[in-house]
Amino acid sequence: MTPPDEDGPSGIHCRLDELLAARGMTVTRLSELVGVSVVNLSVLKNDRARAIRYSTLSAICDALDCEVGDLLVRAGTDGADR
């Protein structure tokens, strides 16, 4: 299996938009709860992130009351081919 291209898509889709909408929460509010900038959350939300710290991932999941697998999925497994 060939690793993803450094500049290409990772094959991972972030469902942050869907989870925020389901909870009636804004990116700004999540930013306040997690201590991550709105810009960095937007990068994650738009599938542009190249990496994420475990501590950030854990804080987002705590704030959204979800599991990592609810937030990050393989592209194509939830209808989002990015």
C-alpha positions in Angstrom: 0.0 0.0 0.0 1.4 3.4 -1.0 1.3 6.1 1.7 -0.7 9.2 0.9 1.0 11.9 -1.2 2.5 14.5 1.2 0.5 17.3 -0.6 -2.5 15.2 -1.6 -5.5 14.0 0.3 -5.0 11.9 3.4 -8.0 9.7 2.8 -9.4 10.9 6.2 -12.5 13.0 6.5 -13.2 15.1 9.6 -16.9 15.2 10.5 -16.5 18.3 12.7 -19.1 20.3 10.7 -21.7 17.6 11.1 -21.0 17.1 14.8 -21.1 20.8 15.5 -24.4 21.1 13.7 -25.9 18.1 15.6 -25.0 19.8 18.9 -26.0 23.3 17.9 -22.4 24.5 18.6 -20.3 27.0 16.6 -16.6 26.7 15.8 -16.1 29.8 17.9 -17.6 28.1 21.0 -15.7 24.9 20.4 -12.5 27.0 20.1 -13.3 28.6 23.5 -13.9 25.1 25.1 -10.9 23.4 23.6 -8.3 26.2 23.6 -7.6 25.8 19.8 -7.8 28.8 17.5 -10.8 29.1 15.1 -8.4 29.1 12.2 -6.9 25.7 13.3 -10.3 24.2 13.8 -11.4 25.5 10.4 -8.3 23.8 8.8 -9.3 20.6 10.5 -13.0 21.0 9.6 -12.1 21.5 5.9 -9.9 18.4 5.7 -6.8 20.5 5.3 -5.0 19.4 8.5 -1.8 17.4 8.0 -1.6 16.4 11.7 -3.4 16.7 15.0 -2.1 16.3 18.5 -3.7 13.6 20.6 -4.4 16.1 23.3 -6.3 18.3 20.8 -8.2 15.3 19.5 -9.1 14.3 23.0 -10.2 17.8 24.0 -12.4 18.1 20.9 -14.0 14.7 21.6 -14.6 15.7 25.2 -16.2 19.0 24.2 -18.4 17.2 21.6 -19.1 14.2 23.7 -18.0 11.9 20.9 -15.4 9.2 20.1 -12.5 9.7 17.8 -14.2 7.4 15.2 -17.2 9.8 15.2 -15.0 12.7 14.4 -12.5 11.1 11.9 -13.5 8.6 9.3 -12.0 7.2 6.1 -13.1 9.3 3.2 -15.9 7.5 1.3 -17.2 5.7 4.4 -19.7 8.4 5.3 -20.6 9.6 1.8 -17.9 12.3 1.9 -15.4 11.7 -0.9 -12.9 14.5 -0.5 
